[in-house]
Amino acid sequence: MELRVERDALADAVVWTARSLPARPPMQVLLGLLLETTESGLSVSGFDYEVSSQISVDVTTAEPGRVLVPGRLLADIVRALPAQPVELRLEGTRVVLTCGAARFTLPTLPVEDYPALPAMPTTAGSLESDVFGAAVAQVALAAGRDDTLPVLTGVRLEIEGDQLTLAATDRYRLAVRTLTWKPEQLDLSATALVPARTLADTAKALTSGPEVTLALATGGAGEGMIGFEGGGRRTTSRLLEGEFPKYRSLLPNESSAIAEVATAPLVEAVKRVALVAARNAPVRLSFSADGVVLEAGGQDDAQASERLECGWEGEPMSIAFNPQYLLDGLGAVDSDTTTLSFTGPTRPAVLTGKRHAPGEVADYRYLLMPVRLSG
């Protein structure tokens, strides 16, 4: 095996693929990156029996072959190489890498023991990569991080014809995004629960191409697996098992009060007021026709307050939120105006962008549980 490749192209491929390598694999060979060359190019692959990653790289010259190299070591090396073409060749059981005056000799892992990468499931449809990346980022932030509740660490994908809905919740907040996509079959109906961290990393990495193809096994071989492909990159992931919460029943159909606030000033005000909030302490928001007053701190501690203008429809009301959860939602709304809909001071609030017409449902909704105020 021998190849010559541009340094930036190799570094991009190796660093991206190495990110998914397991820290404590069940087999040592899973710490490796599989480099396979043909006359047409190089593929770099990683696999840990849960997630597989593969990327194609154009090379100047290549001699067909395959080799398994310690992945994180190779990633560290290529990141540090000078901006010159890289030559890589297999000499016995070692790989020799040269770039300009730099020369490295790496051990190899037994390539014959490396498991075969899973095949991509059946293509379900496609959508613009930047739209997909933005939607995943808006939703994945609400996924849980407690591995003892694995169902809540995932993002639920629901496909109904040309509608794709993503939802995630950690019990304290819920994010839902609905978008239009191009299904392979107009009557397609399917659901999948994808690990949120894997989905977020994948969506961010696939924005280099114009479109993302989503592949989903709905029965038979490959069931329980999802695949994504775009920009010369391909990822497969096992799906999470379990019953995702029936989140639609949590989204209120009506509201008793509505606030419209400029997003950027509200974000800055929350950040300032939260400086005096103790760990896990809430920020209080009091709404009235005069605007909204943000407060934090206790009688015996530092205190802060700030008033902002806002549009308000309803009776005066005070409600409190975890400041970081509130900031996450405001950042995900992606609008210069945020609409907050309320059904009561102890009921969840729903954050959306600019106000929609009656009966019209927002593409993105962020439901946030309030913190109960003492007294």
N, C-alpha and C positions, 0 to 999 in steps of 0.2 A: 504493500500500500504506500502511495506517495501522492502528495498534492501541493499545489501552490495557490494561495488565496490572499485576498486583500485583508489586512489586519482588522479594519473596522467591521467588515462583514463577518469575519470569524468571531470577533469579540462579541458582537451583537447576538449571534446565534448561541454561543457557548454560555454566556452570562444568563441569557433568558432561560435556556433549558436547565442550567444548573440550579436555578432558583427553586425548582420543584423537587430536587433530590431530598430524600428523607434524612433526618438527623440520626435516627437509630434504626437502620433497616434490618429486616429479618435475615437478609443475606448480604454479604459484603459486595457482591457484584452490583447490587442496586445503588452503590455509591458511585458507579461509573457512568460516563456518557459514552454512548455508542456512536462512533464515527464510521459512516459507510460512504465509500466513494464509488462512483461509476464514471463513465466517460462524460456524462452530462453534468455532473456536479457532486456536491457533498450533502449528506443529511446528518443532522446531529439529533440524537434522541435520548430521552431519559424516561424512566418508568419505576414506579414503586408499588405496583399491583393495585393502586387506587387511582392515580393520575398518570397519564402519559403525555409527554410533550415531544414534538418533532418539528424541525424547521429545515428548509432546503436552502442551500447556499450556492451561489455561482462561484466556480473556481476557474483559475487560469489554465491549469493542467491537472490531470488526475490519473493515477494508476489504480484500477479497481481493487478494492479490498475493504476489510472491516476490522476495527480495533476498539477495545474497551479501555478507556482512560479514566483515572480518578477525576471526577467531575469538578469538585470545588477547587482542587489544585490547578486544574487547567484553566478554570475561570479566573483565578487570581493571576495566573501568568499572562494570559492574553490581555487582561485589563492593563497590565504594566508594560506591554510591549511598545516599542517606538512605532511611529506611523510609517511602516514599510511593509512590503509583501512578506507573508509568512510561508515558510516551507516546512512541511511535516512529512516524515516518512517512518515506516516501521523497520526496525533493525532487530531481528530476533524477537525477544520478548520485551523490547523497550521501544519507546517512541522518541525520536529526535526532532525537536522543534527549533528552527532557526529563524531569526528576524533581525536583519542588519547584522550587527556585531554580537547580538545576544544569542545564546545557545542553551537549550534546556534538554535534559534527558529524563523522561518519565517512565515509571514502571507501567505495565499493563495488567489488567485483570482478565481472568479466563473468559474470553468472549463466547466460548461454547456453552457456558453455564448461564448466559444472560437470557432471560425469558423473552418470548416473542411479544412484540407490542400488540395490543388489541386492535382489531380492524375497526374502521369508522362505522358507526351504525348507519341506518338508512337516512338519507337527507330528508329533513322535514320542511325546510324553507330557508329564506335568507332575508337580510335587512342591512341597511347602511351601518357600517362599522362605528361611525361616530355617534349615531343615534343609540346603538346598542350599548356602547361604552358609557354614555351619559346616563341611560336608564338603569344600568346595573349599579353605577356609583350612587345614584339616588336611593336605591332600595337596599343594597347590601349593608349600608351603615346601620340599619335597624336590626340586623341579624344578631342573635345571641352569640356569646363567646364562651359559654359554659359547656364544656364537652360532656358533662353529665346529663345534659338535655340536648342530645344531638339533633333532634328534629328542629329545634329553634336555631341551630347554627347554619341552616340552609336558606336558600332563596327558592320559593315555589314558582315554577313556570307553568302557566296555564295557556294552552293553545285552543282557540275556538275560531276556526276559519282564518280570516286575515287579522284577527286580534290576538296579540300576545300580551299577557299580563304577568308582571313580576311582583311578588309580595314577600316581605320578611318581617319578623317580629321577635323581640326579646322579652315580651310580656309587659314592658313599660312603654313601648312605642311600636308603631306599625307603619310601614312604608309600602305604598302600592303605586305602581306605574303601569299604565296601559298604553300600548302603541300599536300602530299598524305595521304589518310585515308582509312578505310574499311567501305564502305556503306553497308547497309542491302540490297539495290537494286542497281545494277550497272547503271541503267538508271535514278537514282534519280536526280531531279533538283529542287532546292529550295533556297529561300533567307530568311534572318531574320536580323532584326536590334536590337541588344541586348545592353542594357545600359552598357557602358564601365566599369564603376566602379564595377558593379555586376559581369561582366564577368571576370575582372582582379582578384577580390577577390576569385571567384569560382575556376578559373584555378590554382591559387596558392595553394588553400586548397586541391585540388584533386590530387596533386602529390604524396600523401602517398600511392596510389594504382598504379598498373602497367598500367592500362588503364582507359580512360574516355569514358563513353557512352554518346552520344548526342541524345536527344529525341526532336522531332520537330513535332508539329501539322500542317498538311498541309491542313486541312479542317475539318469542323464539330466541335464536342466537343473539347474544349481545343485550338481552333485556336487563334493565337496571343500569344502563350506561348512556351517557350523553357525549356528543362530540361537537367541537367548534373548529372551524377552519377559515383562514383568511390571511392575506398578505404573505403566503408561503409558510404559514405556521399552522400547526394542527395540535389540538389538545383533546384528550378523552378523559372522562372522569366517571367513577362509579357514583350512582345516585344514593342519597340517604334513604333509609327505610323508616317508616313510621307515619302516623297520621298528623298532618299539619293542622294547626288550629283553624276552625271555621271563622276566618277573619272577617268575612263580609258582614256578618251580623254585628260586628263591632262598629262599623262605619254608620253614623247616624244619617237618617234620611232628611231630617229637619234640624233647624237650629233656632234657639231663642234669642241669640245675640250674635252680632257680627262686627269684627273690627277690621279696618283696612289701614295698614301701616307701611310706611316706606321701609324697605328691607334693610338697606345699608345702615341708616341711623339706628334702627332697632338692634341690629347685630352689635354695633359699637357700644350702645348703651348697656346691653346685657353684659358684654365683656367688662365694662367699667364697674358696673354695680356688683358683679359677681366677685370682684377682687376682695371684698370684705366678707364674703360668704364662707363659712367654715366648710370643711370637707363634707360633701353630700348634702349641704344645706341648700334650700331652694332660693330662687329669686321670685319675689311677689310682684304681680302685675295687677294694678287697679285701673279698671276701665270706666270711663264716664263720657258724657258729652264734651267735657273739657280736655279730653285726651287720655293718655295712659301714663301712670306713674309706676316706675320700677323701683323696688326697694329690696335691700338685703341687709343682713346683720341683725344682732339681738340687742336688748337693752344694755347688757353688761359688756358688749363687744363693740368693735368698729361697726359703723352704719354707713349706708350710702343710699341715695335716692336720685332719680332723674326723671324729668317729665318730657314726654314727646307728644307731638300732635298726631292725631289719628282720627279716622272716620269711625263712628260708633253708632250702632243701632241696637237698642235694648236698654234694660235697666242697669244701673251701676253695678259692677261686679268685681270681686277680687279673686284671683286664682294664682297658684304658685306652681313653678316647674323646676325640675332639675336644669340648671343653666346650660350644661354641656349638651343635654338632649335637645333643648330648645335651639341652641346654636346649630346643631347638626341639621335640624329640620329647616331652619332659615337658610342655611347654606345650600340645601338640596332643592329648595323651591325654584331656584333659578329664575327669579323675576324681580324687578325693581320694586314691586309692591307685593306684600304678603297679606293674604286674607286669613283671619283666624275665626273659625266658627265654633260657637259654644252652645251647650245645652244645659250648663250649670257649673258652679264652681268646684264641684266634686266629680264632674263627669269629664271624659276625655275631650280635648279640643282637637280640631282638624285644621292643619295648615295647608293652604294651597297658594297658587300664584294669584294673578289678578282675578277679580271676582267674575264669575260666570253668570250667564243668564239663568233665570229660574228653570229648574229641570235639567240643566246641562251639567254633566259630571266632569270634573277636572281630570286631566290626564294623569296628574300626580297628586297624591294625597298622603299627608304625614300626620298620623294620629298620635297624640301625646297624652299620656296619663298625667293628671296633676298630682302634686304632693299635698297631702292634707295639712292645713294650717292649724296649729295648736290654738285652742280657744275659739 
